Amino acid sequence: MVTENTEWLSVESLDLEGQGVAHNAEGKVVFIEGALPGEQVQVNVFRRKNNWEQATLVALRRESPQRVVPQCRHFGTCGGCKMQHFQAGSQLATKQRALEDGLWHLAKVKAEQLLRPIEGPAWGYRYRARLSVRYVVKKGKVLVGFHERKSSYVADMDSCEVLPRHLSDLLAPLATLIEGMDQRDRLPQIEVAVGDDSTALVLRHLQALTEADLQRLRDFAALHQVQWWLQPQGPATVHPLDPAMPDLSYRLPEFGITMRFKPTDFTQVNHQINRALVARALRLLDARSGERVIDWFCGLGNFTLPIATRAREVLGIEGSESLVERSRENAAFNELAAKAHFKASNLFEIDARALADLGYADKWLVDPPREGAFALAKALADVASDASAAPGFVLPKRIVYVSCNPATLARDAGLLVHQAGYALSATSAVNMFPHTAHVESIAVFDRTS
């Protein structure tokens, strides 16, 4: 039930979801969609709990100087990019504060040095996306785009400011293509992956495509210079529309490396930020020619292969054997197979004994998913408190930790600092997803004892 409130609230900060945070006259916390720090607002409350309320902004009495006009005309309807009304530099400052606050409040850890946040283009940066497709009978048309805010409906959109221009320009032609296909109501999703030289579109289809529909896809691909891949069931069933479809690729020019990937492989959404992130991680890691490094959660070798251009040896560890094989292929393609080695292992069950089996590494790079690297941090803490847990094992002298979740970073930092004998030497936010509340970061831990 929505309740209108005539009270004027003073917005104090933003939370990790990009909502304004205020307190009402009863002292209850109010989370306000669309409100910015420093503003005085009136709201409609749509959710009430004992200690907090959630509301939408309905009136402004004092406006933040950081409030800007959203660039995308679908802002407010589309469910993405909900911080477009907040000046880009202020967004980044808020993310940096969220990182620092999380480390302190959740783990009582402060960085000795705050590095300049990593930032890049605010628009046209999203090189991966999952577009929903819906034939809407009442509208008599096909919609291709993102979901509406807080809804399962697909937004009626013909452009997107965070997609590269050529992808944004494809939204309307894709809708026209699907509308003319025999199975327009059985095609729920198009996944997009962009490489440096080509673009792949993965079409999810719930029934086998007719020959006429396959030809429509081929004609579209030739006209718009894209690749079509088909997904009849789960991700393992993805295959190219036509044989011998070349892999996508992106380059890391600072290291002379080309990373090849398939459209379903995990790669960073923002290639410009990824290049800057890899470069900074390598500078912070400072791998020397005589050192051995372990790259945990190595993926396709995004960090592993650049490390191999600096270190004596690098071991990349990932949970999937098939992904490890793809990493080996990238190492061979870049002529780094002699220095870059790979191993499949369950990284969420690693323990002190497993660390001993892997042997000593001077330095680690850790790049986990949102769940973080708790098992790794706990294993190091166990060894630090009891050397017999991993006989002969010596803890790495430096760890560079790349995080996509400030809460799990803080949890793991607490273990590393308070139990494993490390200091948090430096950290910074990484603005991988401008106009969203998503906070990525990089942190450096150095062994102190």
C-alpha positions in Angstrom: 0.0 0.0 0.0 1.4 3.4 -1.0 1.1 6.1 1.7 1.7 9.8 0.9 3.7 11.6 3.6 3.6 15.4 3.9 6.8 15.5 6.1 9.9 17.0 4.5 12.8 14.6 4.9 16.5 15.6 4.7 18.5 13.0 2.6 21.8 12.2 4.4 23.5 9.7 2.1 23.1 7.0 -0.6 23.0 3.3 0.2 24.6 0.5 -1.9 21.4 0.3 -4.0 21.6 4.0 -5.0 18.7 5.0 -2.8 18.7 8.2 -0.7 18.8 7.6 3.1 16.9 9.8 5.5 15.3 9.6 8.9 11.7 10.5 9.5 10.3 12.3 12.6 10.0 8.9 14.4 13.7 8.2 13.8 12.9 5.4 11.4 15.3 5.0 8.4 13.6 5.8 5.0 15.2 4.6 1.8 14.1 6.8 -1.0 14.3 6.0 -4.7 15.4 8.9 -6.8 16.6 11.1 -3.9 20.2 12.4 -3.6 22.3 13.5 -0.6 21.6 17.0 0.6 18.1 17.2 -0.8 14.9 17.9 1.1 12.1 15.7 -0.2 8.6 14.5 0.2 7.9 10.8 -0.5 5.3 8.1 -1.0 6.0 5.1 1.3 5.3 1.8 -0.4 6.9 -0.6 2.0 7.0 -0.5 5.8 9.0 -2.5 8.3 9.5 -2.1 12.1 12.8 -0.3 11.7 12.7 1.1 8.1 10.6 2.2 5.2 11.0 2.3 1.5 9.6 5.2 -0.6 9.7 7.0 -3.8 10.4 10.7 -4.2 7.3 12.9 -5.1 8.5 16.4 -4.3 11.7 18.4 -4.0 12.2 21.5 -1.8 16.0 21.6 -2.0 17.8 20.1 -4.9 21.3 18.7 -4.9 23.9 20.6 -7.0 24.9 17.1 -8.2 21.5 16.4 -9.7 21.7 16.3 -13.6 19.2 15.7 -16.4 19.4 11.9 -17.3 20.9 11.4 -20.8 18.7 8.4 -21.7 15.1 9.2 -22.6 14.0 5.8 -21.2 15.3 6.7 -17.7 12.7 5.9 -15.1 11.0 3.3 -17.2 13.9 1.0 -18.0 15.1 -0.8 -14.9 18.8 -0.2 -15.6 21.1 2.8 -14.9 19.1 4.2 -12.0 21.8 6.7 -11.0 21.8 8.7 -14.3 20.3 11.7 -12.4 23.5 11.9 -10.3 26.6 13.6 -11.7 29.1 11.0 -12.8 32.0 12.2 -10.6 29.7 12.2 -7.6 28.6 8.7 -8.4 32.3 7.6 -8.2 33.0 9.4 -5.0 29.9 7.7 -3.4 31.2 4.3 -4.5 34.6 5.1 -3.0 33.0 6.0 0.3 30.9 2.9 0.2 34.0 0.8 -0.2 35.8 2.6 2.7 32.7 2.5 4.9 32.2 -1.3 4.2 35.8 -2.1 5.1 35.5 -0.2 8.4 32.0 -1.0 9.6 32.1 -4.7 8.6 35.7 -5.5 9.3 37.3 -2.7 11.3 39.9 -2.3 8.5 41.3 0.9 7.0 43.6 1.2 4.1 47.0 2.8 4.6 46.7 4.5 1.2 43.6 5.4 -0.9 44.4 5.2 -4.6 42.7 7.3 -7.2 39.5 5.4 -8.4 39.7 3.8 -11.8 37.2 5.5 -14.2 36.5 5.6 -17.9 33.8 6.5 -20.4 30.4 7.0 -18.8 28.4 6.1 -21.9 28.6 3.4 -24.6 30.7 1.1 -22.3 28.5 -2.0 -21.9 30.0 -4.7 -24.2 27.9 -7.5 -22.7 24.2 -7.5 -22.2 21.2 -9.8 -21.9 18.3 -8.4 -23.9 14.8 -9.6 -23.2 12.5 -10.2 -26.2 8.7 -10.2 -25.9 5.9 -10.3 -28.5 3.2 -8.1 -27.0 -0.2 -9.0 -28.5 -2.0 -5.9 -27.2 0.6 -3.6 -28.8 0.9 -5.8 -31.9 4.7 -5.5 -31.8 7.9 -7.1 -30.5 9.9 -5.4 -27.8 13.7 -5.9 -27.5 15.4 -4.4 -24.5 15.7 -4.5 -20.7 13.0 -5.0 -18.1 11.0 -2.1 -16.8 11.9 -1.0 -13.3 10.6 -3.5 -10.7 8.7 -5.4 -13.4 8.8 -8.4 -15.6 7.6 -6.4 -18.5 10.1 -5.5 -21.2 10.6 -1.7 -21.6 9.5 -0.2 -25.0 12.8 1.2 -26.0 14.6 1.8 -29.3 18.0 3.1 -27.9 20.3 2.6 -24.9 22.9 5.1 -23.9 25.2 2.6 -22.1 25.4 0.2 -25.1 28.0 0.9 -27.8 26.3 3.0 -30.5 26.2 0.2 -33.0 24.4 -2.0 -30.5 21.9 0.7 -29.5 21.1 1.2 -33.2 20.4 -2.5 -33.5 17.5 -2.5 -31.0 14.8 -1.4 -33.5 16.1 -3.6 -36.4 16.2 -6.6 -34.0 12.6 -6.0 -33.0 11.6 -5.8 -36.7 13.5 -9.0 -37.4 11.8 -10.9 -34.6 8.4 -9.6 -35.5 8.8 -11.1 -39.0 9.9 -14.5 -37.8 7.6 -17.6 -37.8 8.3 -18.2 -34.1 8.3 -14.6 -32.8 6.5 -15.6 -29.6 9.0 -18.4 -28.8 12.2 -16.3 -28.7 12.6 -14.9 -25.2 16.2 -13.6 -25.1 19.1 -12.3 -27.1 22.5 -12.2 -25.3 25.0 -9.8 -26.7 28.8 -10.0 -26.6 31.1 -7.5 -28.3 34.7 -8.1 -29.2 37.2 -5.6 -30.6 36.5 -6.6 -34.2 33.1 -8.4 -34.1 29.7 -8.6 -32.4 27.9 -11.8 -31.5 24.2 -12.2 -30.8 23.0 -15.4 -29.0 19.4 -16.2 -29.7 17.5 -18.2 -27.1 14.8 -20.2 -28.9 12.2 -22.5 -27.3 11.5 -24.6 -30.5 13.6 -25.6 -33.5 13.8 -22.7 -35.9 12.3 -23.0 -39.4 14.5 -22.8 -42.5 12.8 -19.5 -43.3 13.8 -18.1 -39.9 17.3 -19.3 -40.2 17.6 -17.5 -43.5 16.2 -14.3 -42.0 19.0 -14.5 -39.3 21.6 -15.0 -42.0 20.3 -12.1 -44.0 20.3 -9.9 -40.9 23.9 -11.0 -40.0 25.1 -10.0 -43.5 23.4 -6.7 -43.5 24.5 -5.6 -40.0 27.9 -7.4 -39.8 27.1 -9.5 -36.7 27.4 -13.2 -35.8 24.4 -15.3 -34.8 24.7 -18.1 -32.2 21.8 -20.2 -31.2 20.8 -21.5 -27.8 18.0 -24.2 -27.9 18.3 -25.1 -24.2 20.9 -24.3 -21.5 24.2 -22.5 -21.9 26.0 -25.7 -22.9 23.8 -25.9 -26.0 25.0 -22.6 -27.5 26.5 -23.1 -31.0 27.1 -20.9 -34.1 24.4 -20.5 -36.7 27.0 -21.5 -39.3 30.1 -23.6 -38.9 33.6 -22.1 -38.5 32.4 -19.0 -36.8 35.5 -17.2 -35.5 36.0 -16.5 -31.8 35.5 -13.0 -30.5 38.6 -11.3 -29.0 39.7 -8.2 -27.1 43.2 -6.9 -26.8 45.4 -5.9 -23.9 47.8 -3.7 -25.9 50.0 -2.8 -22.9 51.0 -6.4 -22.7 50.8 -7.4 -26.3 48.1 -9.9 -25.6 44.9 -10.9 -27.5 42.2 -12.7 -25.4 39.9 -14.9 -27.4 36.5 -15.8 -26.1 33.2 -17.3 -27.1 30.0 -15.2 -26.6 29.0 -17.3 -23.5 32.4 -17.1 -21.8 32.6 -14.6 -18.9 34.4 -11.4 -19.8 34.3 -8.0 -18.3 31.4 -5.9 -19.4 33.5 -2.7 -19.7 36.6 -3.3 -21.9 38.1 0.2 -21.3 37.9 -0.2 -17.6 39.2 -3.8 -17.8 42.3 -2.6 -19.6 43.0 0.0 -16.9 42.2 -2.5 -14.1 44.6 -5.1 -15.5 47.3 -2.5 -15.9 46.9 -1.2 -12.3 46.7 -4.7 -10.9 50.0 -5.6 -12.5 51.7 -2.5 -11.2 50.4 -3.2 -7.7 51.4 -6.8 -7.9 54.9 -5.8 -9.1 55.7 -9.4 -10.2 59.4 -9.8 -10.8 61.2 -12.0 -13.3 62.3 -14.5 -10.6 58.9 -14.8 -8.9 56.1 -17.3 -9.0 52.5 -16.0 -8.8 49.2 -17.7 -8.3 46.1 -16.2 -10.0 43.0 -17.4 -8.2 39.7 -17.4 -10.1 41.6 -16.9 -13.3 38.8 -17.2 -15.8 40.1 -17.1 -19.4 43.5 -15.7 -18.2 42.6 -12.0 -18.1 45.2 -11.4 -15.4 47.2 -14.6 -15.8 48.6 -13.9 -19.2 49.7 -10.3 -18.4 51.4 -11.7 -15.3 53.2 -14.3 -17.4 54.9 -11.4 -19.3 56.5 -10.2 -16.0 56.9 -13.2 -13.7 59.0 -16.4 -13.9 55.9 -18.5 -13.7 52.2 -18.1 -13.0 49.6 -20.7 -12.1 46.0 -19.8 -12.9 43.3 -21.7 -10.9 39.7 -21.9 -11.9 36.7 -24.1 -10.9 35.8 -25.4 -14.4 38.0 -27.8 -16.4 36.5 -26.5 -19.6 37.3 -23.0 -18.7 40.9 -24.1 -17.8 41.2 -25.6 -21.2 40.1 -22.3 -22.8 42.7 -20.5 -20.7 45.4 -22.9 -22.0 44.3 -22.2 -25.5 44.7 -18.4 -24.9 48.2 -19.0 -23.4 49.3 -21.0 -26.4 47.8 -18.4 -28.8 49.9 -15.7 -27.1 53.0 -17.9 -26.9 53.0 -18.0 -23.1 52.3 -21.6 -22.5 55.8 -22.2 -21.1 55.2 -19.7 -18.3 51.4 -19.8 -17.7 50.0 -23.0 -16.3 46.4 -23.8 -15.3 44.6 -26.0 -12.9 41.0 -26.8 -12.1 40.0 -26.8 -8.4 37.0 -26.1 -6.3 38.0 -22.7 -4.9 35.1 -22.6 -2.4 36.4 -25.6 -0.6 40.2 -24.9 -0.6 41.9 -25.5 2.7 45.4 -25.1 4.3 46.5 -28.6 3.2 45.6 -27.8 -0.5 47.7 -24.6 -0.3 50.7 -26.7 0.8 50.1 -29.0 -2.2 50.3 -26.0 -4.6 53.6 -24.9 -3.2 55.0 -21.5 -2.5 54.1 -18.4 -4.6 55.7 -15.0 -3.9 52.5 -13.2 -4.7 48.8 -13.9 -5.3 46.2 -12.2 -7.5 42.6 -13.0 -6.4 39.6 -12.1 -8.5 36.5 -14.0 -7.1 32.8 -13.7 -8.0 30.4 -11.9 -5.7 30.7 -14.7 -3.2 34.2 -13.6 -2.5 37.2 -15.8 -1.5 36.3 -16.8 2.1 37.9 -20.3 1.8 41.2 -18.8 0.6 41.3 -16.2 3.3 40.3 -18.7 6.0 43.1 -21.1 4.8 45.7 -18.4 5.1 44.4 -17.5 8.6 44.6 -21.2 9.6 48.2 -21.4 8.5 49.1 -18.2 10.2 47.8 -19.4 13.5 49.1 -23.0 13.2 52.0 -23.7 10.8 51.4 -27.5 11.2 48.1 -27.1 9.2 50.2 -26.8 6.0 53.7 -28.1 6.7 56.4 -26.2 4.9 54.0 -23.7 3.4 55.0 -20.0 3.4 52.3 -17.3 3.1 52.6 -15.0 0.0 54.1 -11.7 0.7 51.6 -9.7 -1.3 48.0 -10.3 -2.4 46.2 -8.1 -4.9 42.4 -8.7 -4.5 40.0 -7.6 -7.2 36.4 -7.5 -5.9 32.9 -7.0 -7.3 31.2 -7.0 -3.9 32.4 -4.7 -1.1 30.7 -6.8 1.6 32.6 -10.0 0.8 35.8 -8.0 0.3 35.3 -6.6 3.8 34.7 -10.0 5.2 37.8 -11.5 3.6 39.9 -8.4 4.5 38.9 -8.9 8.2 40.4 -12.4 8.1 43.5 -11.4 6.2 44.3 -8.4 8.5 43.1 -9.6 11.9 44.0 -13.3 11.7 46.5 -13.9 8.8 49.0 -11.2 9.5 48.4 -8.9 6.5 48.0 -5.1 6.3 45.6 -3.4 3.9 48.2 -1.3 2.1 46.0 0.3 -0.5 42.6 0.3 -2.1 40.4 2.1 -4.6 37.0 1.9 -6.2 36.7 0.8 -9.9 33.8 2.3 -11.8 33.1 -0.8 -14.0 29.3 0.1 -14.2 28.7 3.9 -14.4 25.2 5.0 -13.6 24.5 1.9 -11.4 25.1 1.4 -7.7 27.4 -1.6 -8.4 30.8 -1.1 -6.6 33.9 -2.9 -7.9 37.3 -2.3 -6.2 40.9 -3.4 -6.0 42.9 -3.9 -2.7 46.5 -4.7 -1.8 47.4 -6.8 1.2 51.1 -7.0 2.4 52.4 -9.6 4.9 53.5 -7.9 8.1 54.6 -10.9 10.2 
